[in-house]
Amino acid sequence: MPTKSQVTWMYPELFKAWEAGDVGFMHTGSYFTANVIAHGNKAMDRTAPFAFPAGPSASKPQIMVGSVGMAMIKSSKNKEAAWKVIEEIMSPEILGQWGGAINITSGNYVDKAIIESSAKNAFPQVYKQHMALCDQWTEIANQYGVPIPSILGQKQMEITVQGVMVKMLSGEISPEQAYDQIRTGIQQVKEKYK
């Protein structure tokens, strides 16, 4: 049975436990390397990403893939300056810096040497492991990636899920009861937004 701290951890505590080998798996994504190496770098050699498995709510394995959009406001009085900023942000050099410093998959669009140079700068002791994780995430995203959906009421759904998970992890309810309560709670939130 988990301790109370394990169901109330914030990211620093979670990554500290990951580095110490006290956690078997965790949900994470961007900024993984920066978060974990704040507590050491042993976990980098034993970390491997995987897709969410198929189960009662998913017919096949999936990994949620997000994206960032850049836009210029139609009524902008500085369209040329805005466009230059967008071009700069989308340049291989900037995308390479992001790809090398964050666990994202800019590797599909940017020369790997640019990304590796950024990774060496950001994580000199573990840049090879960081690059390997980025490659693994890219491979998984290519195979199992689905766009992160825009969900009305997501904040309220997250509160429901967190509350039920705390009850389950503290032994108040079974995993089966937790699953049912999460599904019911999410459905109630969805009904509010119809």
C-alpha positions as CSV (number, residue, x, y, z in Angstrom):
1,M,0.0,0.0,0.0
2,P,1.4,3.4,-0.9
3,T,2.2,6.0,1.7
4,K,0.2,9.2,1.8
5,S,3.1,11.1,0.3
6,Q,2.9,8.8,-2.8
7,V,-0.6,10.0,-3.6
8,T,0.1,13.6,-3.1
9,W,3.5,14.0,-4.8
10,M,4.2,17.0,-6.9
11,Y,6.7,16.6,-9.8
12,P,9.9,17.2,-7.8
13,E,9.0,14.4,-5.4
14,L,8.0,12.1,-8.2
15,F,11.2,12.6,-10.2
16,K,13.2,12.2,-7.0
17,A,11.5,8.9,-6.4
18,W,12.1,7.9,-10.1
19,E,15.8,8.6,-9.8
20,A,16.0,6.7,-6.5
21,G,14.3,3.7,-8.2
22,D,11.3,3.8,-5.9
23,V,8.8,4.1,-8.7
24,G,8.1,1.4,-11.3
25,F,6.5,3.5,-13.9
26,M,5.1,7.0,-14.3
27,H,3.3,9.3,-16.7
28,T,5.5,11.9,-18.1
29,G,6.5,13.6,-21.3
30,S,8.3,16.9,-22.2
31,Y,10.9,18.1,-19.8
32,F,11.6,14.6,-18.5
33,T,15.4,14.8,-18.7
34,A,15.6,18.2,-17.0
35,N,13.2,17.1,-14.2
36,V,15.0,13.8,-13.5
37,I,18.6,15.0,-13.6
38,A,17.9,17.6,-10.9
39,H,18.0,14.5,-8.6
40,G,20.8,12.5,-10.3
41,N,21.4,10.8,-13.6
42,K,21.2,7.0,-12.9
43,A,17.6,6.9,-14.1
44,M,18.6,7.9,-17.6
45,D,20.1,4.5,-18.2
46,R,17.0,2.6,-17.1
47,T,14.2,4.7,-18.5
48,A,12.3,3.6,-21.6
49,P,9.0,5.1,-22.8
50,F,6.0,3.1,-23.8
51,A,2.5,3.7,-25.2
52,F,-0.6,3.5,-23.1
53,P,-1.8,-0.1,-23.6
54,A,-5.2,-1.2,-25.1
55,G,-7.8,-1.8,-22.5
56,P,-11.5,-1.2,-21.6
57,S,-11.3,2.5,-22.8
58,A,-9.0,2.1,-25.8
59,S,-9.1,-0.5,-28.6
60,K,-5.4,-0.1,-29.4
61,P,-2.2,1.3,-27.8
62,Q,-1.9,5.0,-28.0
63,I,0.4,7.9,-27.1
64,M,-1.0,11.4,-27.0
65,V,0.9,13.8,-29.3
66,G,0.6,17.5,-28.8
67,S,1.6,20.4,-31.0
68,V,2.1,24.1,-30.7
69,G,0.6,26.5,-33.1
70,M,1.9,29.9,-34.0
71,A,-0.5,32.5,-35.4
72,M,-0.6,36.1,-36.3
73,I,-3.7,38.1,-35.4
74,K,-5.6,39.2,-38.5
75,S,-5.8,42.8,-37.3
76,S,-2.2,43.0,-36.3
77,K,-0.6,46.3,-37.0
78,N,2.8,44.6,-37.1
79,K,2.3,41.7,-39.5
80,E,5.8,41.8,-40.9
81,A,7.4,41.7,-37.4
82,A,5.0,39.0,-36.3
83,W,5.9,36.9,-39.4
84,K,9.6,37.3,-38.8
85,V,9.2,36.0,-35.2
86,I,7.2,33.0,-36.5
87,E,9.9,32.3,-39.1
88,E,12.7,32.6,-36.5
89,I,10.8,30.3,-34.0
90,M,10.3,27.7,-36.8
91,S,13.9,27.8,-38.0
92,P,15.9,24.5,-37.7
93,E,18.2,26.2,-35.2
94,I,15.4,27.1,-32.7
95,L,13.5,23.8,-33.3
96,G,16.8,22.0,-32.8
97,Q,17.4,23.9,-29.5
98,W,13.9,22.8,-28.3
99,G,14.4,19.2,-29.5
100,G,17.8,19.0,-27.8
101,A,16.7,20.6,-24.5
102,I,13.1,19.2,-24.2
103,N,11.9,15.6,-24.9
104,I,10.1,16.5,-28.1
105,T,10.2,15.1,-31.5
106,S,11.5,17.9,-33.7
107,G,13.8,15.2,-35.1
108,N,11.3,14.7,-37.9
109,Y,12.0,18.2,-39.2
110,V,15.5,19.2,-38.0
111,D,18.9,17.8,-38.8
112,K,19.9,15.4,-35.9
113,A,23.3,17.1,-35.6
114,I,21.6,20.4,-34.6
115,I,19.5,18.6,-32.0
116,E,22.5,16.7,-30.6
117,S,24.5,19.9,-30.3
118,S,21.7,21.4,-28.2
119,A,21.4,18.3,-26.1
120,K,25.1,18.3,-25.4
121,N,24.8,21.9,-24.3
122,A,21.7,21.3,-22.1
123,F,22.7,17.9,-20.7
124,P,26.4,17.3,-21.1
125,Q,26.6,14.2,-18.9
126,V,23.5,12.4,-20.2
127,Y,23.0,13.8,-23.7
128,K,23.3,10.4,-25.4
129,Q,20.6,8.9,-23.1
130,H,18.5,12.0,-23.8
131,M,18.9,11.6,-27.5
132,A,18.0,7.9,-27.2
133,L,14.8,8.8,-25.3
134,C,13.9,11.4,-27.9
135,D,14.4,8.8,-30.6
136,Q,12.2,6.3,-28.7
137,W,9.5,8.8,-28.1
138,T,9.6,9.7,-31.8
139,E,9.3,6.1,-32.8
140,I,6.4,5.4,-30.4
141,A,4.6,8.6,-31.6
142,N,5.0,7.6,-35.2
143,Q,3.6,4.2,-34.5
144,Y,0.9,4.9,-31.9
145,G,0.5,8.7,-31.9
146,V,-2.9,10.3,-31.8
147,P,-3.5,14.1,-31.4
148,I,-4.3,15.2,-27.9
149,P,-8.0,16.0,-28.1
150,S,-9.4,19.3,-27.0
151,I,-11.7,18.3,-24.2
152,L,-14.4,20.6,-22.8
153,G,-14.3,20.2,-19.0
154,Q,-10.9,18.7,-18.9
155,K,-9.9,20.5,-15.7
156,Q,-12.9,19.2,-13.9
157,M,-12.3,15.7,-15.2
158,E,-8.7,15.8,-13.9
159,I,-10.0,16.8,-10.5
160,T,-12.4,13.8,-10.6
161,V,-9.6,11.4,-11.7
162,Q,-7.2,12.7,-9.0
163,G,-9.7,12.3,-6.2
164,V,-10.6,8.8,-7.2
165,M,-6.9,7.8,-7.6
166,V,-6.1,9.1,-4.1
167,K,-9.0,6.9,-2.7
168,M,-7.7,3.9,-4.7
169,L,-4.1,4.3,-3.8
170,S,-5.0,4.7,-0.1
171,G,-6.9,1.4,-0.2
172,E,-10.4,2.9,0.2
173,I,-11.6,1.5,-3.1
174,S,-10.6,-1.3,-5.5
175,P,-9.1,-0.6,-9.0
176,E,-12.4,-1.8,-10.4
177,Q,-14.4,0.6,-8.3
178,A,-11.9,3.4,-9.2
179,Y,-12.4,2.7,-12.9
180,D,-16.2,2.8,-12.6
181,Q,-16.1,6.1,-10.5
182,I,-13.7,7.7,-13.0
183,R,-16.0,6.8,-15.9
184,T,-19.1,8.0,-14.1
185,G,-17.4,11.3,-13.0
186,I,-16.1,12.0,-16.5
187,Q,-19.5,11.3,-17.9
188,Q,-21.1,13.8,-15.4
189,V,-18.7,16.5,-16.5
190,K,-19.4,15.8,-20.2
191,E,-23.2,16.1,-19.5
192,K,-22.6,19.7,-18.2
193,Y,-21.0,20.7,-21.5
194,K,-23.6,19.3,-23.9
